[in-house]
Amino acid sequence: MTETTIHTLSGDGSFSAYVAKPANEPKAAIVVIQEIFGVNAGIRRKCDLLAEQGYLAIAPDLFWRLEPGIELDPDIEPEFQRALDLMGKFNQDQGIRDIEATIKWARTESGGRKVGAVGYCLGGRLAYMTAARTDVDASVGYYAVGIPDLLRESHAISNQLMLHIPTADGFVPPEAQNAMHEGLDDHPKVTLHDYEGLDHGFATQFGKRRDEQGATLADSRTEAFFAEHLA
């Protein structure tokens, strides 16, 4: 497990990324898109688990323009509030361009293999945007926020996208969930999975928000999805 430096698409800056490499040649690469808590222990563990499955996994530090190296714990209230503040300041369009730069890096580093993306919370939203705005080969979003505002971009999704939706998500109310289903259920490239009674963050790797049964189910679906569309 290492860190690497990735240059922006415009070449005017660079940012760090956590990299987990498989024991053998990677079967594909997957960009792991952070929550609002930065590239913390949970996100790094997501990368490690993907590497154990045979993928080159990389988590870019998307908050680097605000402050490099942010790591926050959602179970600590002041850190949770700081994360919300950072999300408000984060430029998502720039973030997508940094994800695109990471995809390009991953394609080269993996020897030209396919590249997927998986994101959580804010990262789930960015996974949707990545599916609509980049050449990523397959994407997964967990408890993505604000998707109804992005449904106008759904026509641009040309590769497979899966979204995991907890029905008791405190950040995605029922009307937003309904809008997601109305706007995406008929999309030939999009699959939605509902998780009855689960809340935002249910598949977090560590901490109080995790629901073991729900996380195991969602992660098994993600694993099968990537096996089909990347490997």
C-alpha positions as CSV (number, residue, x, y, z in Angstrom):
1,M,0.0,0.0,0.0
2,T,1.5,3.2,-1.1
3,E,0.8,6.8,-2.0
4,T,1.3,8.4,-5.4
5,T,1.1,11.8,-6.9
6,I,-1.3,12.6,-9.7
7,H,-1.1,15.7,-12.0
8,T,-4.2,17.6,-12.8
9,L,-5.6,17.5,-16.4
10,S,-4.4,21.1,-17.0
11,G,-1.0,20.3,-15.5
12,D,-1.2,23.3,-13.1
13,G,-1.1,21.2,-9.9
14,S,-0.9,17.8,-8.4
15,F,-2.5,15.8,-5.6
16,S,-1.8,12.7,-3.6
17,A,-3.7,9.4,-3.8
18,Y,-3.7,6.2,-1.7
19,V,-2.9,3.2,-3.8
20,A,-3.5,-0.5,-3.0
21,K,-2.0,-3.0,-5.4
22,P,-3.0,-6.7,-5.8
23,A,-0.5,-9.5,-5.3
24,N,-0.5,-10.2,-9.0
25,E,-1.2,-8.3,-12.2
26,P,-4.4,-6.3,-11.7
27,K,-7.5,-7.5,-13.6
28,A,-8.7,-3.9,-13.7
29,A,-8.5,-0.7,-11.7
30,I,-11.0,1.0,-9.5
31,V,-11.1,4.6,-8.3
32,V,-12.4,4.9,-4.8
33,I,-14.2,8.2,-4.2
34,Q,-14.1,9.6,-0.7
35,E,-17.0,10.7,1.5
36,I,-16.9,14.2,3.0
37,F,-14.4,12.9,5.6
38,G,-11.4,12.7,3.2
39,V,-9.2,9.7,2.5
40,N,-9.5,8.3,6.0
41,A,-9.0,4.8,7.4
42,G,-12.3,3.6,6.1
43,I,-11.6,4.7,2.5
44,R,-8.1,3.2,2.6
45,R,-9.6,-0.1,3.9
46,K,-12.0,-0.1,0.9
47,C,-9.0,0.2,-1.3
48,D,-7.2,-2.7,0.5
49,L,-10.2,-4.9,0.1
50,L,-10.5,-4.2,-3.6
51,A,-6.8,-5.0,-4.0
52,E,-7.5,-8.4,-2.3
53,Q,-10.1,-9.0,-5.0
54,G,-7.4,-8.4,-7.7
55,Y,-7.9,-4.8,-8.5
56,L,-5.6,-1.8,-8.5
57,A,-7.4,0.5,-6.2
58,I,-6.7,4.2,-5.8
59,A,-8.4,6.9,-3.7
60,P,-7.5,10.5,-4.7
61,D,-7.4,13.3,-2.2
62,L,-10.2,15.4,-3.7
63,F,-10.1,18.0,-0.9
64,W,-6.5,18.9,-1.7
65,R,-7.4,22.4,-2.9
66,L,-9.1,23.1,0.4
67,E,-6.5,21.4,2.6
68,P,-4.4,18.4,1.6
69,G,-4.5,15.2,3.7
70,I,-7.8,15.7,5.5
71,E,-8.9,12.7,7.6
72,L,-12.1,13.0,9.7
73,D,-14.1,10.6,11.8
74,P,-17.9,10.8,11.3
75,D,-18.5,9.5,14.8
76,I,-16.9,12.6,16.3
77,E,-19.4,15.5,16.2
78,P,-16.9,18.4,15.7
79,E,-15.2,16.5,12.9
80,F,-18.6,15.6,11.3
81,Q,-19.5,19.3,11.3
82,R,-16.2,20.2,9.8
83,A,-16.8,17.7,7.0
84,L,-20.2,19.3,6.3
85,D,-18.4,22.7,6.0
86,L,-15.8,21.2,3.7
87,M,-18.5,19.8,1.5
88,G,-20.1,23.2,1.1
89,K,-16.8,24.7,0.0
90,F,-15.8,21.8,-2.4
91,N,-15.9,22.5,-6.1
92,Q,-17.5,19.4,-7.5
93,D,-16.8,20.2,-11.1
94,Q,-13.1,20.5,-10.3
95,G,-13.4,17.2,-8.3
96,I,-14.7,15.4,-11.4
97,R,-11.8,16.6,-13.4
98,D,-9.4,15.3,-10.7
99,I,-11.3,12.0,-10.8
100,E,-10.8,12.0,-14.6
101,A,-7.1,12.6,-14.1
102,T,-7.1,9.6,-11.7
103,I,-8.8,7.4,-14.2
104,K,-6.2,8.3,-16.8
105,W,-3.4,7.5,-14.3
106,A,-5.1,4.2,-13.4
107,R,-5.5,3.2,-17.1
108,T,-1.8,3.7,-17.6
109,E,-0.7,2.1,-14.3
110,S,-2.9,-1.0,-14.9
111,G,-1.5,-1.5,-18.4
112,G,-4.5,-0.2,-20.2
113,R,-7.1,-2.3,-18.4
114,K,-10.7,-1.1,-17.7
115,V,-11.2,1.4,-14.9
116,G,-14.2,1.5,-12.6
117,A,-15.3,3.9,-9.8
118,V,-17.0,3.5,-6.5
119,G,-18.0,6.3,-4.2
120,Y,-19.8,6.9,-0.9
121,C,-22.0,9.8,0.2
122,L,-20.6,12.8,-1.7
123,G,-18.5,10.2,-3.5
124,G,-21.7,8.5,-4.5
125,R,-22.9,11.7,-6.1
126,L,-19.5,12.1,-7.8
127,A,-19.7,8.5,-9.0
128,Y,-22.9,9.4,-10.8
129,M,-21.2,12.5,-12.3
130,T,-18.2,10.4,-13.3
131,A,-20.5,8.0,-15.2
132,A,-22.1,11.0,-17.0
133,R,-19.0,13.0,-17.7
134,T,-16.0,10.7,-18.1
135,D,-15.0,7.5,-20.0
136,V,-15.1,5.4,-16.8
137,D,-16.1,1.8,-17.7
138,A,-18.4,1.1,-14.8
139,S,-19.5,3.1,-11.6
140,V,-21.1,2.4,-8.3
141,G,-22.6,5.0,-5.9
142,Y,-23.5,4.3,-2.3
143,Y,-26.1,6.6,-0.6
144,A,-25.5,9.3,-3.2
145,V,-26.7,12.8,-2.3
146,G,-28.4,15.3,-4.6
147,I,-29.0,13.0,-7.6
148,P,-32.3,14.6,-8.6
149,D,-30.4,17.8,-9.4
150,L,-28.3,15.7,-11.8
151,L,-31.0,13.7,-13.6
152,R,-30.7,16.1,-16.6
153,E,-27.3,14.5,-17.2
154,S,-28.6,10.9,-17.3
155,H,-28.7,10.8,-21.1
156,A,-24.8,11.0,-21.0
157,I,-24.4,7.8,-19.0
158,S,-23.1,5.4,-21.6
159,N,-21.6,2.7,-19.3
160,Q,-23.1,0.7,-16.4
161,L,-23.9,2.5,-13.2
162,M,-25.3,1.0,-10.0
163,L,-26.7,3.0,-7.1
164,H,-27.3,1.7,-3.6
165,I,-30.2,3.6,-1.9
166,P,-31.0,3.3,1.8
167,T,-34.7,4.1,2.3
168,A,-34.2,5.8,5.7
169,D,-31.4,8.0,4.5
170,G,-31.5,11.2,6.5
171,F,-29.7,13.1,3.7
172,V,-31.8,11.8,0.8
173,P,-35.6,12.2,1.7
174,P,-38.3,10.0,0.2
175,E,-39.2,12.5,-2.5
176,A,-35.6,12.5,-3.7
177,Q,-35.5,8.7,-3.7
178,N,-38.8,8.7,-5.7
179,A,-37.3,11.2,-8.2
180,M,-34.3,8.9,-8.6
181,H,-36.5,5.9,-9.4
182,E,-38.7,7.9,-11.8
183,G,-35.7,9.3,-13.6
184,L,-33.5,6.3,-13.7
185,D,-35.5,3.0,-13.5
186,D,-36.0,2.9,-17.2
187,H,-32.4,3.8,-18.0
188,P,-30.8,0.9,-19.8
189,K,-27.4,1.5,-18.1
190,V,-28.5,2.2,-14.6
191,T,-29.5,-0.3,-11.8
192,L,-30.9,0.9,-8.5
193,H,-31.1,-1.2,-5.3
194,D,-33.1,-0.1,-2.3
195,Y,-32.2,-1.1,1.3
196,E,-35.3,-0.9,3.5
197,G,-34.9,0.9,6.8
198,L,-31.2,1.5,6.4
199,D,-29.7,5.0,6.9
200,H,-26.9,7.0,5.3
201,G,-23.5,5.4,5.7
202,F,-24.7,1.9,6.3
203,A,-21.8,0.4,4.3
204,T,-19.1,2.4,6.0
205,Q,-16.1,0.2,6.8
206,F,-15.7,1.4,10.4
207,G,-17.9,3.1,12.9
208,K,-21.4,3.4,14.3
209,R,-23.2,3.9,11.0
210,R,-22.4,0.5,9.6
211,D,-25.1,-2.1,9.2
212,E,-23.4,-5.4,8.8
213,Q,-26.1,-7.2,6.9
214,G,-26.9,-4.3,4.6
215,A,-23.2,-3.6,4.0
216,T,-22.5,-7.3,3.2
217,L,-25.4,-7.4,0.7
218,A,-24.5,-4.1,-1.0
219,D,-20.8,-5.0,-1.2
220,S,-21.6,-8.4,-2.7
221,R,-23.7,-6.7,-5.4
222,T,-20.8,-4.3,-6.1
223,E,-18.3,-7.1,-6.3
224,A,-20.5,-9.0,-8.8
225,F,-21.1,-5.8,-10.8
226,F,-17.4,-5.1,-11.2
227,A,-16.6,-8.7,-12.0
228,E,-19.1,-8.5,-14.8
229,H,-18.2,-5.1,-16.2
230,L,-14.5,-4.7,-15.5
231,A,-12.8,-8.1,-15.2
